[in-house]
Amino acid sequence: MQQPKLGVHETMELHELLTFKNLCLTKTTVMTGLVSDPNLKSILQDDISTTKRQIGELKELIKDSDMCSPEGVMHQ
């Protein structure tokens, strides 16, 4: 079954989430280098893996939206 297309407002919200998740990934990556506790470092590394997967999923949803052309460029 084909997934319904997203509306403009939904696509924009996905862009906002993608921006937020990219910021989270950057912050967690930087913090991982500053942490000496192995348990905390493991938690941060797990978060990095999860966030990278989530970013990929958001990109796929955005790519499949009506606002994007086949080349992945936003329509004006």
N, CA, C and O atoms as CSV, one atom per row, in Angstrom:
chain,resi,resn,atom,element,x,y,z
A,1,MET,N,N,0.844,-1.183,0.000
A,1,MET,CA,C,0.000,0.000,0.000
A,1,MET,C,C,0.884,1.238,0.000
A,1,MET,O,O,1.816,1.340,0.797
A,2,GLN,N,N,0.591,2.185,-0.898
A,2,GLN,CA,C,1.405,3.381,-1.027
A,2,GLN,C,C,1.052,4.379,0.066
A,2,GLN,O,O,-0.115,4.579,0.401
A,3,GLN,N,N,2.090,4.998,0.611
A,3,GLN,CA,C,1.907,5.980,1.671
A,3,GLN,C,C,1.377,7.281,1.066
A,3,GLN,O,O,1.862,7.701,0.015
A,4,PRO,N,N,0.387,7.937,1.706
A,4,PRO,CA,C,-0.132,9.191,1.159
A,4,PRO,C,C,0.944,10.277,1.169
A,4,PRO,O,O,1.835,10.279,2.019
A,5,LYS,N,N,0.845,11.198,0.211
A,5,LYS,CA,C,1.801,12.302,0.123
A,5,LYS,C,C,1.603,13.256,1.293
A,5,LYS,O,O,0.506,13.383,1.837
A,6,LEU,N,N,2.684,13.919,1.664
A,6,LEU,CA,C,2.647,14.868,2.771
A,6,LEU,C,C,2.225,16.245,2.275
A,6,LEU,O,O,2.504,16.620,1.136
A,7,GLY,N,N,1.555,16.987,3.135
A,7,GLY,CA,C,1.209,18.365,2.825
A,7,GLY,C,C,2.410,19.270,3.042
A,7,GLY,O,O,3.430,18.859,3.594
A,8,VAL,N,N,2.269,20.502,2.597
A,8,VAL,CA,C,3.364,21.470,2.719
A,8,VAL,C,C,3.738,21.680,4.184
A,8,VAL,O,O,4.920,21.673,4.525
A,9,HIS,N,N,2.746,21.865,5.051
A,9,HIS,CA,C,3.037,22.113,6.460
A,9,HIS,C,C,3.713,20.901,7.115
A,9,HIS,O,O,4.567,21.056,7.988
A,10,GLU,N,N,3.329,19.716,6.693
A,10,GLU,CA,C,3.952,18.512,7.253
A,10,GLU,C,C,5.406,18.395,6.805
A,10,GLU,O,O,6.276,18.012,7.587
A,11,THR,N,N,5.657,18.723,5.554
A,11,THR,CA,C,7.024,18.685,5.050
A,11,THR,C,C,7.891,19.719,5.763
A,11,THR,O,O,9.045,19.444,6.092
A,12,MET,N,N,7.343,20.893,6.000
A,12,MET,CA,C,8.106,21.927,6.714
A,12,MET,C,C,8.405,21.495,8.152
A,12,MET,O,O,9.485,21.775,8.673
A,13,GLU,N,N,7.460,20.823,8.787
A,13,GLU,CA,C,7.701,20.320,10.137
A,13,GLU,C,C,8.788,19.250,10.136
A,13,GLU,O,O,9.591,19.172,11.066
A,14,LEU,N,N,8.810,18.422,9.085
A,14,LEU,CA,C,9.886,17.433,8.973
A,14,LEU,C,C,11.237,18.118,8.819
A,14,LEU,O,O,12.237,17.653,9.367
A,15,HIS,N,N,11.272,19.221,8.075
A,15,HIS,CA,C,12.515,19.977,7.938
A,15,HIS,C,C,12.974,20.523,9.291
A,15,HIS,O,O,14.163,20.501,9.609
A,16,GLU,N,N,12.029,21.007,10.074
A,16,GLU,CA,C,12.362,21.501,11.414
A,16,GLU,C,C,12.920,20.379,12.281
A,16,GLU,O,O,13.909,20.570,12.989
A,17,LEU,N,N,12.288,19.211,12.225
A,17,LEU,CA,C,12.781,18.057,12.990
A,17,LEU,C,C,14.169,17.642,12.521
A,17,LEU,O,O,15.026,17.301,13.336
A,18,LEU,N,N,14.395,17.671,11.208
A,18,LEU,CA,C,15.696,17.303,10.658
A,18,LEU,C,C,16.777,18.264,11.140
A,18,LEU,O,O,17.878,17.842,11.493
A,19,THR,N,N,16.464,19.546,11.154
A,19,THR,CA,C,17.416,20.539,11.662
A,19,THR,C,C,17.733,20.284,13.128
A,19,THR,O,O,18.892,20.340,13.539
A,20,PHE,N,N,16.699,20.003,13.916
A,20,PHE,CA,C,16.892,19.727,15.337
A,20,PHE,C,C,17.742,18.478,15.555
A,20,PHE,O,O,18.654,18.479,16.381
A,21,LYS,N,N,17.439,17.409,14.808
A,21,LYS,CA,C,18.189,16.156,14.969
A,21,LYS,C,C,19.653,16.332,14.543
A,21,LYS,O,O,20.544,15.733,15.145
A,22,ASN,N,N,19.905,17.139,13.521
A,22,ASN,CA,C,21.285,17.418,13.122
A,22,ASN,C,C,22.031,18.174,14.217
A,22,ASN,O,O,23.204,17.901,14.475
A,23,LEU,N,N,21.360,19.115,14.855
A,23,LEU,CA,C,21.962,19.841,15.968
A,23,LEU,C,C,22.258,18.899,17.135
A,23,LEU,O,O,23.320,18.978,17.752
A,24,CYS,N,N,21.313,18.011,17.430
A,24,CYS,CA,C,21.518,17.029,18.501
A,24,CYS,C,C,22.707,16.131,18.196
A,24,CYS,O,O,23.512,15.840,19.081
A,25,LEU,N,N,22.820,15.690,16.947
A,25,LEU,CA,C,23.929,14.828,16.557
A,25,LEU,C,C,25.263,15.552,16.723
A,25,LEU,O,O,26.229,14.976,17.224
A,26,THR,N,N,25.312,16.803,16.306
A,26,THR,CA,C,26.542,17.588,16.447
A,26,THR,C,C,26.929,17.731,17.916
A,26,THR,O,O,28.086,17.526,18.282
A,27,LYS,N,N,25.964,18.081,18.749
A,27,LYS,CA,C,26.232,18.276,20.175
A,27,LYS,C,C,26.672,16.970,20.840
A,27,LYS,O,O,27.622,16.965,21.623
A,28,THR,N,N,25.999,15.882,20.540
A,28,THR,CA,C,26.348,14.597,21.143
A,28,THR,C,C,27.731,14.142,20.691
A,28,THR,O,O,28.494,13.597,21.489
A,29,THR,N,N,28.061,14.360,19.422
A,29,THR,CA,C,29.372,13.986,18.907
A,29,THR,C,C,30.477,14.762,19.614
A,29,THR,O,O,31.503,14.189,19.980
A,30,VAL,N,N,30.273,16.052,19.804
A,30,VAL,CA,C,31.268,16.869,20.502
A,30,VAL,C,C,31.391,16.429,21.960
A,30,VAL,O,O,32.498,16.306,22.484
A,31,MET,N,N,30.265,16.195,22.604
A,31,MET,CA,C,30.283,15.812,24.016
A,31,MET,C,C,30.954,14.451,24.220
A,31,MET,O,O,31.585,14.222,25.251
A,32,THR,N,N,30.821,13.549,23.244
A,32,THR,CA,C,31.434,12.228,23.353
A,32,THR,C,C,32.952,12.347,23.496
A,32,THR,O,O,33.575,11.580,24.229
A,33,GLY,N,N,33.534,13.306,22.797
A,33,GLY,CA,C,34.974,13.511,22.886
A,33,GLY,C,C,35.428,14.075,24.220
A,33,GLY,O,O,36.604,13.966,24.568
A,34,LEU,N,N,34.524,14.670,24.964
A,34,LEU,CA,C,34.871,15.290,26.244
A,34,LEU,C,C,34.623,14.382,27.444
A,34,LEU,O,O,35.064,14.680,28.554
A,35,VAL,N,N,33.921,13.282,27.223
A,35,VAL,CA,C,33.498,12.395,28.315
A,35,VAL,C,C,34.568,11.349,28.588
A,35,VAL,O,O,35.132,10.764,27.663
A,36,SER,N,N,34.841,11.122,29.872
A,36,SER,CA,C,35.822,10.090,30.229
A,36,SER,C,C,35.161,8.833,30.810
A,36,SER,O,O,35.764,7.760,30.807
A,37,ASP,N,N,33.938,8.962,31.302
A,37,ASP,CA,C,33.231,7.820,31.887
A,37,ASP,C,C,32.797,6.860,30.776
A,37,ASP,O,O,32.078,7.261,29.860
A,38,PRO,N,N,33.231,5.590,30.850
A,38,PRO,CA,C,32.902,4.648,29.770
A,38,PRO,C,C,31.406,4.372,29.620
A,38,PRO,O,O,30.928,4.172,28.503
A,39,ASN,N,N,30.665,4.358,30.721
A,39,ASN,CA,C,29.219,4.123,30.632
A,39,ASN,C,C,28.509,5.269,29.921
A,39,ASN,O,O,27.647,5.047,29.071
A,40,LEU,N,N,28.879,6.490,30.276
A,40,LEU,CA,C,28.273,7.661,29.639
A,40,LEU,C,C,28.677,7.729,28.165
A,40,LEU,O,O,27.858,8.069,27.312
A,41,LYS,N,N,29.935,7.406,27.867
A,41,LYS,CA,C,30.405,7.403,26.488
A,41,LYS,C,C,29.619,6.386,25.657
A,41,LYS,O,O,29.292,6.649,24.500
A,42,SER,N,N,29.319,5.236,26.242
A,42,SER,CA,C,28.532,4.210,25.553
A,42,SER,C,C,27.120,4.706,25.269
A,42,SER,O,O,26.587,4.478,24.184
A,43,ILE,N,N,26.521,5.375,26.229
A,43,ILE,CA,C,25.179,5.937,26.042
A,43,ILE,C,C,25.191,6.960,24.913
A,43,ILE,O,O,24.301,6.963,24.062
A,44,LEU,N,N,26.195,7.822,24.908
A,44,LEU,CA,C,26.296,8.844,23.867
A,44,LEU,C,C,26.519,8.216,22.486
A,44,LEU,O,O,25.959,8.686,21.496
A,45,GLN,N,N,27.319,7.180,22.418
A,45,GLN,CA,C,27.561,6.504,21.144
A,45,GLN,C,C,26.295,5.811,20.641
A,45,GLN,O,O,26.031,5.796,19.439
A,46,ASP,N,N,25.522,5.244,21.546
A,46,ASP,CA,C,24.233,4.661,21.162
A,46,ASP,C,C,23.294,5.743,20.626
A,46,ASP,O,O,22.574,5.529,19.651
A,47,ASP,N,N,23.314,6.910,21.279
A,47,ASP,CA,C,22.479,8.022,20.843
A,47,ASP,C,C,22.905,8.497,19.451
A,47,ASP,O,O,22.057,8.839,18.627
A,48,ILE,N,N,24.200,8.520,19.192
A,48,ILE,CA,C,24.697,8.919,17.873
A,48,ILE,C,C,24.176,7.966,16.805
A,48,ILE,O,O,23.715,8.408,15.753
A,49,SER,N,N,24.243,6.677,17.061
A,49,SER,CA,C,23.752,5.684,16.098
A,49,SER,C,C,22.253,5.846,15.849
A,49,SER,O,O,21.797,5.813,14.706
A,50,THR,N,N,21.503,6.018,16.917
A,50,THR,CA,C,20.054,6.186,16.801
A,50,THR,C,C,19.713,7.454,16.029
A,50,THR,O,O,18.843,7.445,15.158
A,51,THR,N,N,20.397,8.535,16.353
A,51,THR,CA,C,20.121,9.819,15.700
A,51,THR,C,C,20.459,9.762,14.218
A,51,THR,O,O,19.724,10.319,13.404
A,52,LYS,N,N,21.547,9.106,13.849
A,52,LYS,CA,C,21.899,8.965,12.430
A,52,LYS,C,C,20.814,8.195,11.680
A,52,LYS,O,O,20.471,8.546,10.551
A,53,ARG,N,N,20.282,7.161,12.294
A,53,ARG,CA,C,19.199,6.390,11.675
A,53,ARG,C,C,17.960,7.259,11.514
A,53,ARG,O,O,17.310,7.235,10.469
A,54,GLN,N,N,17.636,8.026,12.550
A,54,GLN,CA,C,16.455,8.889,12.496
A,54,GLN,C,C,16.603,9.971,11.426
A,54,GLN,O,O,15.637,10.301,10.738
A,55,ILE,N,N,17.805,10.522,11.286
A,55,ILE,CA,C,18.057,11.522,10.249
A,55,ILE,C,C,17.831,10.909,8.874
A,55,ILE,O,O,17.229,11.539,8.005
A,56,GLY,N,N,18.304,9.696,8.674
A,56,GLY,CA,C,18.081,9.015,7.403
A,56,GLY,C,C,16.602,8.815,7.110
A,56,GLY,O,O,16.160,8.994,5.976
A,57,GLU,N,N,15.841,8.446,8.130
A,57,GLU,CA,C,14.401,8.242,7.960
A,57,GLU,C,C,13.701,9.559,7.625
A,57,GLU,O,O,12.822,9.593,6.765
A,58,LEU,N,N,14.090,10.644,8.305
A,58,LEU,CA,C,13.493,11.946,8.011
A,58,LEU,C,C,13.820,12.389,6.591
A,58,LEU,O,O,12.958,12.928,5.898
A,59,LYS,N,N,15.042,12.170,6.155
A,59,LYS,CA,C,15.428,12.533,4.787
A,59,LYS,C,C,14.597,11.772,3.764
A,59,LYS,O,O,14.188,12.337,2.750
A,60,GLU,N,N,14.347,10.498,4.023
A,60,GLU,CA,C,13.525,9.701,3.109
A,60,GLU,C,C,12.097,10.240,3.051
A,60,GLU,O,O,11.513,10.334,1.971
A,61,LEU,N,N,11.537,10.593,4.197
A,61,LEU,CA,C,10.178,11.146,4.214
A,61,LEU,C,C,10.114,12.464,3.448
A,61,LEU,O,O,9.168,12.709,2.699
A,62,ILE,N,N,11.127,13.311,3.641
A,62,ILE,CA,C,11.160,14.594,2.948
A,62,ILE,C,C,11.331,14.378,1.448
A,62,ILE,O,O,10.687,15.051,0.643
A,63,LYS,N,N,12.189,13.450,1.076
A,63,LYS,CA,C,12.436,13.166,-0.335
A,63,LYS,C,C,11.165,12.705,-1.033
A,63,LYS,O,O,10.955,13.015,-2.206
A,64,ASP,N,N,10.323,11.972,-0.329
A,64,ASP,CA,C,9.090,11.440,-0.902
A,64,ASP,C,C,7.935,12.434,-0.868
A,64,ASP,O,O,6.843,12.115,-1.338
A,65,SER,N,N,8.146,13.625,-0.327
A,65,SER,CA,C,7.050,14.589,-0.196
A,65,SER,C,C,6.767,15.275,-1.535
A,65,SER,O,O,7.594,15.244,-2.447
A,66,ASP,N,N,5.597,15.889,-1.638
A,66,ASP,CA,C,5.198,16.609,-2.849
A,66,ASP,C,C,6.053,17.841,-3.104
A,66,ASP,O,O,6.159,18.282,-4.248
A,67,MET,N,N,6.660,18.403,-2.080
A,67,MET,CA,C,7.427,19.639,-2.238
A,67,MET,C,C,8.762,19.420,-2.930
A,67,MET,O,O,9.400,20.381,-3.361
A,68,CYS,N,N,9.188,18.179,-3.040
A,68,CYS,CA,C,10.486,17.898,-3.633
A,68,CYS,C,C,10.318,17.343,-5.037
A,68,CYS,O,O,9.432,16.533,-5.309
A,69,SER,N,N,11.184,17.800,-5.908
A,69,SER,CA,C,11.202,17.261,-7.267
A,69,SER,C,C,11.971,15.948,-7.260
A,69,SER,O,O,12.546,15.589,-6.232
A,70,PRO,N,N,12.000,15.225,-8.364
A,70,PRO,CA,C,12.769,13.981,-8.410
A,70,PRO,C,C,14.245,14.171,-8.071
A,70,PRO,O,O,14.898,13.236,-7.608
A,71,GLU,N,N,14.774,15.365,-8.297
A,71,GLU,CA,C,16.167,15.637,-7.977
A,71,GLU,C,C,16.358,15.978,-6.510
A,71,GLU,O,O,17.491,16.148,-6.059
A,72,GLY,N,N,15.277,16.080,-5.764
A,72,GLY,CA,C,15.368,16.378,-4.342
A,72,GLY,C,C,15.471,17.867,-4.050
A,72,GLY,O,O,15.834,18.247,-2.937
A,73,VAL,N,N,15.158,18.725,-5.028
A,73,VAL,CA,C,15.230,20.171,-4.848
A,73,VAL,C,C,13.831,20.685,-4.522
A,73,VAL,O,O,12.849,20.296,-5.153
A,74,MET,N,N,13.761,21.555,-3.540
A,74,MET,CA,C,12.468,22.100,-3.127
A,74,MET,C,C,11.880,22.937,-4.260
A,74,MET,O,O,12.605,23.689,-4.911
A,75,HIS,N,N,10.548,22.815,-4.507
A,75,HIS,CA,C,9.841,23.660,-5.469
A,75,HIS,C,C,9.590,25.003,-4.841
A,75,HIS,O,O,9.418,25.092,-3.625
A,76,GLN,N,N,9.563,26.042,-5.629
A,76,GLN,CA,C,9.260,27.388,-5.151
A,76,GLN,C,C,7.786,27.642,-5.241
A,76,GLN,O,O,7.323,28.725,-4.884
